[in-house]
């Protein structure tokens, strides 16, 4: 047998409407973080080894992607900017050194992308040539087949 429960309106409690702790903390952090932000304007973080190592890694990756032969101008610009970044770092221009290292990283990634695009374009051209040759071969075979067939008499 089943039972039917009767719930009186007074038996239901209403939940208190509080914001979760993480929302309150995030809001206060955002408020105080934004109020401190203007105090740091004009001060940039010193260049780190990370920016230089990332640029050097991008240069090596681009060289492995054959950028030296497929995108030489972009790769050369990346090398020049990294060298300028090293000189700026040696002369104490930290912000400029970081900016140049990041620019070298971007140039190296561009060289790698151009090299990969060139390789892809070359592969697509080869596939297109193979397709054209196959199409011509099929058309030639069809012509030879139609030329060798003798017309059948209708009698």
SULVEN-V23665 format. One record per pair of residues at least 12 apart in sequence whose ideal C-beta (glycine too) atoms are under 10 Angstrom apart, sorted by the first residue. I is the first residue (numbers start at 1). J is the second residue. Records with the same first field share a line. If there is no record, write none. Layout:
I->J / J
This chain:
43->95
44->94 / 95 / 96 / 98 / 99
45->94 / 95 / 98
46->89 / 94 / 95 / 97 / 98
47->85 / 88 / 89 / 93 / 94 / 95 / 96 / 97 / 98 / 99 / 100 / 101 / 102
48->94 / 98 / 101
49->101
50->98 / 101
51->85 / 89 / 97 / 98 / 99 / 100 / 101 / 102 / 104 / 105
52->82 / 85 / 86 / 89 / 97 / 98 / 100 / 101 / 102 / 104 / 105
53->101 / 105
54->101 / 102 / 104 / 105 / 108 / 109
55->78 / 79 / 81 / 82 / 85 / 100 / 101 / 102 / 103 / 104 / 105 / 106 / 107 / 108 / 109
56->78 / 82 / 101 / 104 / 105 / 108
57->105 / 108
58->78 / 82 / 104 / 105 / 106 / 107 / 108 / 109 / 110 / 111 / 112
59->75 / 78 / 79 / 82 / 104 / 105 / 107 / 108 / 109 / 111 / 112
60->108 / 112
61->108 / 109 / 111 / 112
62->74 / 75 / 78 / 79 / 107 / 108 / 109 / 110 / 111 / 112 / 113 / 114 / 115 / 116
63->75 / 78 / 79 / 108 / 111 / 112 / 115
64->112 / 115
65->108 / 111 / 112 / 113 / 114 / 115 / 116 / 118 / 119
66->111 / 112 / 115 / 116 / 118 / 119
67->108 / 109 / 110 / 111 / 112 / 113 / 114 / 115 / 116 / 118
68->111 / 115
69->115 / 118
70->111 / 112 / 114 / 115 / 116 / 117 / 118 / 119 / 121 / 122
71->107 / 108 / 110 / 111 / 112 / 113 / 114 / 115 / 116 / 117 / 118
72->111 / 114 / 115
73->107 / 110 / 111 / 114
74->106 / 107 / 108 / 109 / 110 / 111 / 112 / 113 / 114 / 115
75->107 / 108 / 110 / 111 / 112 / 114 / 115
76->107 / 111
77->103 / 104 / 106 / 107 / 108 / 110 / 111
78->103 / 104 / 105 / 106 / 107 / 108 / 109 / 110 / 111 / 112
79->104 / 107 / 108 / 111
80->100 / 104 / 107
81->99 / 100 / 101 / 102 / 103 / 104 / 105 / 106 / 107 / 108
82->100 / 101 / 103 / 104 / 105 / 107 / 108
83->100 / 104
84->96 / 97 / 99 / 100 / 101 / 103 / 104
85->97 / 98 / 99 / 100 / 101 / 102 / 103 / 104 / 105
86->100 / 101 / 104
87->100
88->100 / 101
89->101
